[in-house]
Amino acid sequence: MSVTYGAGGSTRERTHQIVRRMLEESDIPPAAHLTCVGASRDEVDEVARDYWAAGIRHIVALRGDPPAGKDRYEPHPHGYHYASDLIAGLKRVADFEITAAAYPEPHPEAISAKADLDNLKRKIDAGATRAITQFFFQPELYLRFMDRARAAGITVPIVPGVMPVVDIVSTSRFAKRSGTSVPDWLVARFGRAGNGTQARLSVAVSVATEFTHRLMLEGVDELHFYTLNRAAVVAQTCENLGIIPAEATVVD
């Protein structure tokens, strides 16, 4: 289970507290997110050393989004500038397992799909051992991305990021900022559900189940769910797929 930062690193301290608590009170291995935003190299390295000392061995290393009020990302003058720099720095601190971000649809700041793929390769070469993709809504995008990644010599696992949709309006806004396309059929499906909470939840589970089942039919054997405080939707989706037993309980 990975624990994210808020936008611009705004929940950094809570992330640290949660992963430590998970390590102490649960048998689920935690992965802590670290970003380059708003911190010097010394500050990031200190956090990484604290994680290692606490027994946390897995970090999701990301460049991070611009802080609130800024339209563009600007590196901290004394910080790691990009995710590949952060990954290399973390590997100097300790032998972490490191997960990087990948983009089936190019990152909105990338000049091309090839440049974006080259950037992923830099992160792998710097020490990342796997990648998780940005969310996407069309399985073909991931499948074709995997073809390109393998052709480029990237051999590490690339786990598809799945984000069940409950609120199509807010998801569409988020997707636009992230460079993720939202297919018309998905918007129409939620439109037919109306404004009823239960109807929207039913559509969310149905769509997520169909989506992930298609990926599994294509040979995908690992999935990363972005829960976004919708743990019950993810739990029901997993139950539909036979991933967890029906009697399991997920607490939101």
N, C-alpha and C positions, 0 to 999 in steps of 0.2 A: 504494500500500500504506500503510495507516495503522497506527500503533503505539500501543497503548493504555497507559494507566496501570493499575496494580493498584488494588485497593480503597483508597479514601481517598488516592490519590496515592502509594501506598507504593513504586512503582517509578519515580518521577519521573526520577531520575538515569539509570537504565538506558534509559528512553525517549529521553532526550536523546542518549545515546551511540549508540543504535541508529539513530536517524534521521540523525544526522551521518555515521555509517558508511555507511548506504545511499546517501546523497548522494555520498559520495566514491568508493564502490566499485561502484555499480550504476547502471544507466540507468532504474531504476524510480523515479518521483517519490515521495518519502515525504511522508506527512501525519502531523504530530505531534499527539497528544492533549494538551489542556490543560484543567485543571479549576479550580474555585474553591476546592477543599478544602485547608485547612491552609496557606494562603499569603496574604500581604498583596498589595495591588494593586501595590506597588512590586516585589515579588519576581516576580509574574507578568509584569509589564511587562518586567522585566529578561530573563526567559527568552525572551519574545517578541522582544525586540531582538536577543538572541543568535542566535535562529533566523533572523531576517531577515538578519543579517550573514553567517551561514553559508550562505545561499542557499536556505533552506527557506521556501516561499511558501504552503504549505497547512496549515491548522490545523483540527483537529476540536475544537470548543469545547463543553465540557460543564459542567454544574453539578458533577457528581460525586456519589458515594455517601458516606454517613456513614463516618467513620473507624472502624476496628475498635474494638469495645466500646461503640459508641453506636448507639441505635436510630433516632434522628432526625437529619436534617441540620441543622447549625447554622452559619450563615455565619461566616467569620473576621471578627473585629471590625474589621479594617482591610483586608478583602479585597473582592473582587467577590461580591455576594450571590447572584446568579443568572446563568444562562447568557446571558441577554440583556444583562446588565451587562458580563459578560466579553467578549462579542462586540463591544459598542460600544467597550470599552477597547482591544481588539486592533486595531480599525480606526483608533483614534487613534495607535497605535504605528506601524503600516505598513499598506499596502494588501494585506493577506493575502486569499487565497481562504479562506473559512471555511465549514466544514460544521457543521450543528447536528443535534441529535437530534430525531426525531419518533416518535410512539407510535400505531400502529394500534389498540391497546387502550390506553385512557388510562393515563398514569403513575399508579402507585398512590397518590401524594399529591395528585393532581388532584381537585377537587371535582366535576367533571363532564367529559364528553367535549368540550363546547363550551369550557370553561375551558382545557382542555389544548390545544385547537386555537388559542385566542386566544394562549396562551403561545408556541406555535410561530410565530405571526404576529409576535409581538414580537421573536423572535430573527431572523426574516427582515428585519423593518424596521430592526433594529439593525445589519445588515450581512452576515448569513449569505447565501451564494450558492447553497446546496443543503442538503439534509438526508438523513440516513440513518436508517432506522427501527430501532426495537428489534426483536429477532427475534420471529417469529410463526410459527404452524404451520398456518394455514388461509388460503389465498390470498384468499378472499372478504373477510377482515378488511382486508387491504391495499387491495383494489379499492374497497371501500366507503369506507375512510378517504380514498383519493384523491378520490373523488367529493365528500366533505365539504370537503376541503382546497381543491379548485378552486372549489367554490361559495363558500368564504370569501375568495376572492381571492388565494390563495397559488399563485403560478405557477412558482416555482423547481422544479428537479428534486428529486424525493423518491425516493431509491433504496431498494429493499427490502433489509432486513438478513436474511440467510439464515444460520442456524446449524445445520449438520449435527449430528444427535444420534448419539452413540455409547453413552453411559451414560444411560439414560432416568431412572434414579433421581436422579442428581445434577442432571440437566437439569430435572426436575420441581421440585426444591427451588429451583433458581435461578429458574425461571419464576415460582414462587409469590411470591418476593421482588420480582420485576420486574413483577408484574401481568399476566403472559402466561398465557393458557389453554393447557392441554395436552389435546388431544382424546383420548377413550378409545381410538379406533382406533390411535393412535400407541403408546400404552402396550401395547395388546394385541399389536401387531405385534412389538415388542421382546420381549414375554413369550414369544411363540412361538419366538423365536430362541434362548432359553435363555441360558446363561452363557458360551458359547464365544466367544472373541475374534473369530475369523474370521467367525462367523455374525453377530455384532453389527455388524462393519464392513461386511459385505455389505448388511445392512438399512439402515445409515446412508447408504451410497452410493445405494441404491435409492430410499429415501425422499427424499433431497435432490435426486436427479435428477428424480423425478416432480414434486416441489414446484416446482422452478425452471423445469422445462419448461412447467408450467401457467402460471406467470407470464409466460414468454416468449410463449406463445400469446395472452395477453391484451395483448400489445404492449410489455411491459417489455423495455427494451434495455440496462439497466444493473443489475448485481447487486453487492451488498456481502456478502462471505462473512466470518463470524466464525470464524476457523480454530481458536482455542483449542488450539493445539499439535496439531491434527489436520490438518496440511497435506496428507497423503497422501489423506485422504478428500475434501478440497476439490478436489485435483488430479484425482482420478478422476471426481468429479462433473462438473467442467469438461470433461474429455475426453469423457465420455458426451454432453455437450451440444454438442460440437464447438467449444468456446470456445478450447481450446489443442490443438496437435498432439499426437498420441499419443507422439511421441518426446521431448516436453518432460519435464523432471525438476524436481520441487519438493523442496527439501531442508527437512526439518522441523527 
